Amino acid sequence: MSEHEQTAQEALSRIAAAEDLTALEALRVEYLGKQGSISALLKTLGKMSPEERQEKAPAIQALRQSVADATAERKDALEAAELEARLATETLDLTLPAPAAPQGSVHPVSQVMDELAEIFADLGFAVATGPEIEDDWYNFTALNMPESHPARAMHDTFYFPDTAPKGGKMLLRTHTSPVQVRTMLAEGSPVRIIAPGRVYRSDSDATHTPMFHQVEGLVIDKGIHLGHLKWTLETFLRAFFETEDIVLRLRPSYFPFTEPSVEVDVGFAIENGKRILGGSGDAPDHGWMELLGSGMVNRRVIEMSGLDPDEWQGFAFGVGVDRLAMLKYGMDDLRAFFDGDTRWLSHYGFSPFDQPTLSAGVGARA
Ligand code: PHE
């Protein structure tokens, strides 16, 4: 047996016996590494005469090839065995109960929107929606705020560079009132809807965030008057705050899209420095808190929404959903609503199983 054949035999039996990948790698280095014995043999070829090289090269090349092949083969086998062993020990017991944490919760804003939908469904209102990226015409013009109207300046609007299909620029809607117009145009009359959703204004402090939530209410029918508005708001707020003791004060106000316009305040008592809703705000140790804007829908808005204002009248209101949530559930900083802090969310959040229903209580806490 030649010297090379002997080397090959010894190497192949050691490789076949390598117990793990570390041992195999050590053998690879010993034979085929930079300083390896077979690599050294290969280097001798360079110093040989062409004749001698022709004679000796094939055996040395064959030796290198057989050791390289054997190493690769053993490596595959060891890796497969390692995987098998791991699969045998790593198991997943799908019959184990779900872990207690992490657990998601329903955000108070979503909860309040569900509560509102439940309360108003009972009064025969459907839920309507509109786009958050809105056309200038729906957000302003159709609501009786033409291009130069000073009320536009009160809205701190975020504009897009894009020209809107109906003129002006596209914008992020500054209130949910454009849904009034969209609903009348799409569905005609009569109308009874609420429209909850996100609205945007360039404003930011402890009580204002650039994005917040409103719910719009709209009723269009024949012979609708302010009395209907007052009854609807009282019924809604008593159901929402789960107390009969809700006293409202209607104050004359101004919105371009309602005429007359009414600002609605709710009476509260001060107990131990805290505001507790209920009672007349004029009583001793009581006050009035501004809650929402409303009014009879302006004739011009009804007209621009494709209806005859001599035939159809209605009322509308708009209220901040975040504000309602803060009043009902006692948070004091609006900004925390949008921080995504899991401690806040697990404290103020609701169980997904806690569906608001009028019979079980619209605001039952988990
Ligand atoms: N859109 C008004 C606002 O955002 C609120 C409102 C809605 C007032 C409907 C009257 C009628 O302030």
Residues whose N, C-alpha, C, O or C-beta is under 5 A from the ligand:
A	BS01	LIG	T174 H175 S177 F255 T258 G293 S294 G295 A316 F317 G318
